[in-house]
Amino acid sequence: HSRVYRAPSLADLYRTTQLQTLGGGFDPCGNRPTPQQRINCAADGVPGGAYVQNPNVPYESLVGGNPALEAERGTSSNVGFTWAPAAVAGLRLSLDWYRIELPGFIAIPQQNDILFECAERGLAVTCDRTTRNPDGSLRTVALTPGNFGRVTTSGVDHAGALALGDVTLGWRATWLDRFDGQPFPDATVQRLAGRFGPPGALPRWRANADVAWERGGWRVGYAPQYLGSFVECGGGPLPTSVCRSVDDTWYHDVDVSYAFELGLRLFGGVRNASDADPPFVNNQTGANTDVGTYRLLGRTWFAGLAWEWR
């Protein structure tokens, strides 16, 4: 069990503040708000609590740093064991459970979260980030970072290794049990495990494996990677009530090498042998996929020559 700590970066604190033209945010106040939303929208400056949002009319966003940020502080707990049974030579297994809780994390708020929480709950921390025109339409939304809400995540990691003569096998897998995000204090808790959230794609399962055969100077390796499916809601002009399933993804890598006696090694292979494309992610309008999770390159061949001093 340990304490975790992260100070705000220079960009978080002092990035130049400026206004940028923005559009596409789904404002509940301008899309047939519920009776309770109408009350909160009226308090936020919408005449009568409702207007008709034109998605083609842009508004401005305030972006930049926040010198008033405080450091992140949280806790991390881990329990695990490793097992190497004597009855199976070369086998080693491990299982680890983890839980991380981070209140007051530093984040740049999402425009849809600001607009939804202001309309749904009337939270001052979100409504204070919007300014409106006399007809109730949006004029600006402040997207500067802050110490917002809380993140709690937990899961199980599993790894194993097995050696059988000339063949070695290894695998690593993780199961995401929980990833709960609360974008603002007292806001709706977002259950993001198995879904797309502010950090990106959060599939329940991820796994890597590698199997290799070695004899003499030869080595042949195969390494599959698995990224599980997840559910994506909203994105772009779509409201968060519109959801879709993003299929799981497999990658396959193969390599072959030969090591000569004088330290020279010839190697080659192919990455993403099945030429899998990254799945479309509607929330990532700039790249159309989650660049932090999926590979952007298709089938890629490589070859090389290395020399090691012995």
C-alpha positions as CSV (number, residue, x, y, z in Angstrom):
1,H,0.0,0.0,0.0
2,S,1.4,3.4,-0.9
3,R,0.6,7.0,-1.5
4,V,0.9,8.4,-5.0
5,Y,1.7,12.0,-5.9
6,R,2.0,14.1,-9.1
7,A,2.7,17.8,-9.3
8,P,1.1,19.7,-12.2
9,S,3.3,20.1,-15.3
10,L,4.5,23.5,-16.6
11,A,2.0,23.2,-19.4
12,D,-0.8,22.5,-17.0
13,L,0.1,25.6,-15.1
14,Y,1.3,28.2,-17.5
15,R,0.2,27.3,-21.1
16,T,-0.9,30.5,-22.8
17,T,-4.6,31.2,-22.4
18,Q,-6.5,31.9,-25.6
19,L,-9.9,31.6,-27.3
20,Q,-10.5,29.1,-30.0
21,T,-13.5,28.5,-32.3
22,L,-15.3,25.4,-31.2
23,G,-18.4,23.6,-32.2
24,G,-20.1,20.2,-32.0
25,G,-20.8,20.2,-28.2
26,F,-24.2,18.7,-27.4
27,D,-26.0,21.3,-25.2
28,P,-29.0,19.7,-23.4
29,C,-30.5,23.2,-22.9
30,G,-30.8,23.5,-26.7
31,N,-32.1,20.0,-27.4
32,R,-35.5,19.6,-25.7
33,P,-34.4,19.7,-22.1
34,T,-36.3,17.8,-19.4
35,P,-38.4,19.8,-16.9
36,Q,-35.5,19.6,-14.3
37,Q,-33.0,20.6,-17.0
38,R,-35.1,23.6,-17.9
39,I,-34.9,24.9,-14.3
40,N,-31.1,24.6,-14.3
41,C,-30.7,26.0,-17.8
42,A,-32.8,29.0,-16.8
43,A,-30.5,29.5,-13.9
44,D,-27.5,29.4,-16.3
45,G,-29.0,32.2,-18.4
46,V,-31.2,30.5,-20.9
47,P,-34.5,32.4,-21.3
48,G,-37.4,30.1,-20.4
49,G,-34.9,27.3,-19.8
50,A,-34.7,26.2,-23.4
51,Y,-33.6,27.2,-26.9
52,V,-32.9,25.4,-30.2
53,Q,-29.2,24.7,-30.7
54,N,-27.9,25.0,-34.2
55,P,-25.0,22.5,-34.6
56,N,-23.6,24.6,-37.5
57,V,-23.1,27.7,-35.4
58,P,-19.7,27.6,-33.6
59,Y,-18.9,29.1,-30.3
60,E,-15.5,29.8,-28.6
61,S,-13.6,27.8,-26.1
62,L,-11.1,29.1,-23.5
63,V,-8.0,26.9,-23.4
64,G,-4.7,27.3,-21.6
65,G,-3.1,26.7,-18.3
66,N,-4.3,27.2,-14.7
67,P,-1.8,28.5,-12.2
68,A,-4.1,27.7,-9.3
69,L,-3.8,23.9,-9.8
70,E,-2.9,21.7,-6.8
71,A,-0.9,18.5,-6.9
72,E,-2.6,15.2,-7.3
73,R,-2.6,12.9,-4.3
74,G,-4.0,9.4,-4.0
75,T,-3.4,5.8,-2.9
76,S,-2.3,2.6,-4.5
77,S,-2.9,-0.9,-3.1
78,N,-1.6,-4.2,-4.6
79,V,-1.7,-7.9,-3.6
80,G,-0.2,-10.7,-5.5
81,F,1.7,-14.0,-5.6
82,T,4.1,-15.9,-7.8
83,W,4.0,-19.7,-8.2
84,A,6.7,-21.9,-9.6
85,P,5.6,-25.5,-9.1
86,A,8.4,-28.0,-8.6
87,A,6.4,-30.7,-10.5
88,V,6.5,-28.7,-13.7
89,A,10.0,-27.5,-14.4
90,G,10.2,-24.2,-16.2
91,L,6.7,-23.1,-15.3
92,R,6.2,-19.8,-13.5
93,L,2.8,-18.1,-12.9
94,S,1.8,-14.8,-11.2
95,L,-1.5,-13.2,-10.2
96,D,-1.8,-9.6,-9.0
97,W,-4.8,-7.5,-7.9
98,Y,-4.5,-3.7,-7.8
99,R,-6.6,-0.7,-6.8
100,I,-5.7,2.9,-7.4
101,E,-7.8,5.8,-6.1
102,L,-7.0,9.4,-7.2
103,P,-9.2,12.2,-5.9
104,G,-8.7,15.8,-7.3
105,F,-6.9,14.6,-10.4
106,I,-5.7,17.1,-12.9
107,A,-7.7,17.0,-16.1
108,I,-9.0,19.2,-19.0
109,P,-12.8,18.9,-18.8
110,Q,-14.8,17.6,-21.8
111,Q,-17.2,20.1,-23.2
112,N,-20.1,17.6,-23.3
113,D,-19.5,16.8,-19.5
114,I,-19.6,20.5,-18.7
115,L,-22.8,21.1,-20.7
116,F,-24.5,17.9,-19.3
117,E,-23.7,18.4,-15.7
118,C,-24.7,22.1,-15.8
119,A,-28.1,21.2,-17.3
120,E,-28.7,18.0,-15.4
121,R,-27.5,19.0,-11.9
122,G,-26.9,22.7,-12.1
123,L,-23.4,22.2,-10.7
124,A,-21.7,25.6,-10.1
125,V,-18.3,24.2,-11.1
126,T,-19.6,23.5,-14.5
127,C,-22.1,26.3,-15.1
128,D,-19.4,28.8,-14.1
129,R,-17.5,27.6,-17.2
130,T,-20.1,28.6,-19.7
131,T,-21.2,32.1,-20.9
132,R,-24.3,32.5,-23.1
133,N,-25.7,34.9,-25.6
134,P,-29.0,36.7,-24.8
135,D,-31.0,34.0,-26.6
136,G,-29.4,31.3,-24.4
137,S,-27.0,29.9,-27.1
138,L,-23.4,29.2,-26.1
139,R,-20.9,32.0,-26.4
140,T,-17.8,30.4,-24.6
141,V,-17.0,27.2,-22.8
142,A,-13.9,27.2,-20.5
143,L,-11.7,24.1,-21.1
144,T,-8.8,25.0,-18.8
145,P,-7.5,22.2,-16.5
146,G,-8.6,21.8,-12.9
147,N,-8.5,19.4,-10.0
148,F,-11.7,17.7,-10.9
149,G,-13.5,14.8,-9.4
150,R,-12.2,11.4,-8.7
151,V,-10.9,8.3,-10.5
152,T,-11.0,4.8,-9.0
153,T,-9.6,1.8,-10.9
154,S,-9.0,-1.8,-10.0
155,G,-8.3,-5.0,-11.9
156,V,-6.3,-8.2,-12.0
157,D,-3.0,-8.9,-13.9
158,H,-1.8,-12.4,-14.8
159,A,1.4,-13.5,-16.3
160,G,3.1,-16.8,-17.0
161,A,6.2,-18.4,-18.6
162,L,6.9,-21.9,-19.7
163,A,10.1,-23.4,-21.1
164,L,10.0,-26.8,-22.9
165,G,13.3,-27.7,-24.4
166,D,13.9,-25.4,-27.4
167,V,10.5,-23.7,-27.1
168,T,9.7,-20.9,-24.6
169,L,6.2,-19.5,-24.1
170,G,5.2,-16.3,-22.2
171,W,2.0,-14.5,-21.7
172,R,0.6,-11.4,-19.9
173,A,-3.0,-10.5,-19.5
174,T,-5.0,-7.9,-17.6
175,W,-8.7,-7.7,-16.7
176,L,-10.1,-4.3,-15.9
177,D,-12.7,-4.7,-13.2
178,R,-13.4,-1.1,-12.5
179,F,-12.6,2.3,-13.9
180,D,-15.0,4.9,-12.3
181,G,-14.6,8.5,-13.3
182,Q,-16.3,11.4,-11.7
183,P,-15.5,14.4,-13.9
184,F,-16.6,17.0,-11.3
185,P,-17.3,16.9,-7.5
186,D,-20.9,15.6,-6.9
187,A,-21.2,14.9,-10.6
188,T,-22.5,11.6,-12.1
189,V,-20.1,8.7,-11.6
190,Q,-19.1,7.3,-15.0
191,R,-18.6,3.5,-15.0
192,L,-16.0,3.4,-17.8
193,A,-14.7,-0.2,-17.6
194,G,-15.4,-1.8,-20.9
195,R,-16.3,1.6,-22.5
196,F,-14.6,4.6,-24.1
197,G,-13.8,7.3,-21.6
198,P,-11.7,10.5,-21.2
199,P,-8.4,8.4,-21.0
200,G,-9.3,6.6,-24.2
201,A,-10.5,3.0,-25.0
202,L,-10.9,0.9,-21.8
203,P,-11.6,-2.7,-22.9
204,R,-12.1,-5.2,-20.1
205,W,-9.4,-7.6,-21.5
206,R,-5.9,-6.9,-22.9
207,A,-3.3,-9.6,-23.5
208,N,0.1,-10.2,-25.1
209,A,1.9,-13.5,-25.7
210,D,5.1,-14.7,-27.3
211,V,6.4,-18.1,-28.3
212,A,9.9,-18.7,-29.6
213,W,11.9,-21.7,-30.9
214,E,15.7,-21.5,-30.6
215,R,18.2,-24.0,-31.9
216,G,21.8,-23.4,-32.6
217,G,21.9,-19.8,-34.0
218,W,18.3,-19.9,-35.2
219,R,15.4,-18.2,-33.5
220,V,11.8,-18.0,-34.7
221,G,9.3,-16.0,-32.8
222,Y,5.6,-15.3,-32.9
223,A,3.9,-12.7,-30.7
224,P,0.1,-12.1,-30.8
225,Q,-1.6,-9.1,-29.1
226,Y,-5.3,-8.9,-28.1
227,L,-7.3,-5.8,-27.3
228,G,-10.9,-6.6,-26.2
229,S,-14.1,-5.0,-27.4
230,F,-15.7,-1.9,-25.7
231,V,-18.8,0.3,-25.9
232,E,-18.5,3.8,-27.2
233,C,-21.3,6.4,-26.5
234,G,-21.6,9.8,-28.1
235,G,-18.8,11.5,-29.9
236,G,-18.9,14.4,-32.4
237,P,-22.5,15.7,-32.8
238,L,-24.0,12.5,-31.2
239,P,-25.6,12.6,-27.8
240,T,-24.2,10.3,-25.1
241,S,-27.4,8.2,-25.3
242,V,-26.3,6.9,-28.7
243,C,-24.0,3.9,-28.2
244,R,-22.2,1.4,-30.4
245,S,-19.9,-1.6,-29.9
246,V,-16.3,-1.5,-31.1
247,D,-15.0,-5.0,-31.9
248,D,-12.0,-6.6,-30.4
249,T,-8.7,-6.4,-32.3
250,W,-5.8,-8.9,-32.9
251,Y,-2.3,-8.2,-34.0
252,H,0.2,-10.8,-35.1
253,D,4.0,-10.3,-35.2
254,V,6.5,-12.8,-36.6
255,D,10.3,-12.6,-36.5
256,V,13.2,-14.8,-37.6
257,S,16.9,-14.4,-36.8
258,Y,20.2,-16.1,-37.1
259,A,23.2,-15.4,-34.8
260,F,26.7,-16.1,-36.2
261,E,29.5,-17.1,-33.9
262,L,31.4,-13.8,-34.2
263,G,28.6,-11.7,-32.8
264,L,26.9,-10.9,-36.0
265,R,23.1,-11.4,-36.1
266,L,20.8,-11.3,-39.1
267,F,17.1,-10.7,-38.4
268,G,13.8,-9.9,-40.1
269,G,10.1,-10.3,-39.9
270,V,6.7,-8.7,-40.2
271,R,4.6,-6.7,-37.7
272,N,0.8,-6.8,-37.9
273,A,1.0,-9.7,-40.3
274,S,-2.8,-9.8,-40.7
275,D,-2.8,-6.1,-41.9
276,A,-5.4,-5.2,-39.2
277,D,-6.8,-1.7,-39.4
278,P,-7.4,0.3,-36.3
279,P,-11.1,0.5,-35.4
280,F,-13.0,3.7,-36.0
281,V,-13.6,5.6,-32.8
282,N,-16.2,8.4,-33.1
283,N,-14.9,10.3,-30.1
284,Q,-11.5,10.8,-31.6
285,T,-12.4,13.2,-34.4
286,G,-8.8,14.3,-35.0
287,A,-7.5,10.8,-35.8
288,N,-10.7,8.7,-36.1
289,T,-9.2,6.1,-33.8
290,D,-7.5,5.9,-30.4
291,V,-3.9,6.4,-31.2
292,G,-2.8,5.6,-27.7
293,T,-4.3,2.1,-27.9
294,Y,-4.2,0.9,-31.5
295,R,-1.5,0.7,-34.1
296,L,-1.7,3.1,-37.0
297,L,0.5,1.1,-39.4
298,G,-0.8,-1.9,-41.3
299,R,1.5,-4.8,-42.3
300,T,5.1,-3.7,-41.9
301,W,8.2,-5.7,-43.0
302,F,11.5,-5.2,-41.4
303,A,15.1,-6.6,-41.7
304,G,18.4,-5.7,-40.2
305,L,21.9,-6.7,-39.3
306,A,23.4,-6.3,-35.8
307,W,26.8,-6.9,-34.4
308,E,27.6,-7.4,-30.7
309,W,31.1,-7.1,-29.3
310,R,32.0,-10.3,-27.4
